[in-house]
Amino acid sequence: GGGGGGGGGGGVSELPEARRVAGVLVGMPYVVPFGTRLQLLRRWLVTQREGLAAEQLAAAALAGWHNPIEVRRGSLLTDAYSELRGLGRGWRLPLRVRFFSAEGGEEAGVGEGIAKALLLEV
């Protein structure tokens, strides 16, 4: 086998090694430690975000993906499903979330922590 260095050209998914790794991750994810899988996912997401052309980001923003999704604490799963379905390429954009209490008041919180809280609770 060759020594594959850095190199440009095609994306990582075009490399035979990447295909093998992807096959293992899909078929037997438990053989790769969670921390490693998380690092790979984060790296892939960064690559995907960088790969979006400026016009695609602008189109997604115009389509409303820049707006935060709104979920009520009393119906997290239902609200999250209805807000998140159909995002398409919008999944590659940063997720912004607004939580509302059972009484209808907006809960305090800013940044990635709120989106993470939603994903952990759903």
N, C-alpha and C positions, 0 to 999 in steps of 0.2 A: 504494500500500500504506500501511497505517496505521502508526503509531508504536508499537507494542505496549508499554506500560510494565509495571510490576510487577503489580499486580492479584492478586486472589485467585480464589476460586471453584474452577473445575475444575483438574485436574492438567495438567501440562505436556504429556502425551501427547494432550490434547484440542486443542491448538493446531495449526493447519494447518502452521506453520513446523516444529514438532516432528515432524510426520508426514513432511515432506519430508526433514528431516535424518536421521530414522530410516531412511527409504528409501535414502538415500545410504550411510549406515553399513552397512546390510545388503547392498545391491547392489554397492557399490564402496568398501569400507572403505579401500583403499589411497590414495584421494584425500584422506583426512583424516590429518594427521600422527599418529603413534602417541601422542605426549604428549597431544594433544587428545582422542583416543579414550579414553585412560586417564582423563583428567579427567572426561569425560562419564560413563564407567562408574562411577567413584567417586561422582560426584554422584548418579547414578541409584540406586546401592546405598544411599546415605544416605537418600534420599527413600523408598525402599522399606522400609527398616528403620523409619523414623519412622512410616510408614503402617500398620505392623502394630499392631493393637490389643493392649492389655496382655493380654487373655485369650488371644489367639493366641500370644503369646510364652510365656505360662504353659503353654498346651497343648503347645507345642513342647518346652518344658523337661521337662514331665512325660513326654512321649513319648521322651525320651532325647537330644534334640539338644544339650542342655547338656553332655553327657558328651563328652570328647575322643575322636576316632577314633584307632584304634591301627593302626600300620603297621610291618611288619618291613622292614628295609633290603634283605634278600635277595629280597623279593617285593613291592616297592613298588606296581607297577601292579595286581597281583591284589588286594592288601589294600586299596588306595585305592578300587578299583572296588567291592569288596564293602561297604566302609564307607560310601561316598558315594552309592551308588545308592538311589533311593527317598527322598531327603531331602525332596522336595517343597518346602514353604515354609521348611523348615529351612536351605535354602541362603542365606536372607536373614539368618540369625543368624551371629555371628562363629564362625569355624571354629577349633576347638581340636584339636591333633594331639599324639600321643605316638609317638615313634619308638623302635623296639626294635632292638638290634644282632642280628647273626646268632647270637650266643650266648644271646640272650633277655633281656639286660639293657636296662633303659630308659636312653635317651640323655638327657643334660642338655639343657635348653632350655625357655624360657618365652616366651609372648607371640606376637605376630603373625609374628615371624621364622620360627618353626617351621612355621606354616601356609604361609607364603610358600615355604619350602624344599620342602615337599611339592608344592605346585603347580608350582614350577619343575622339579622332578625328574620329575614325572609328565607 
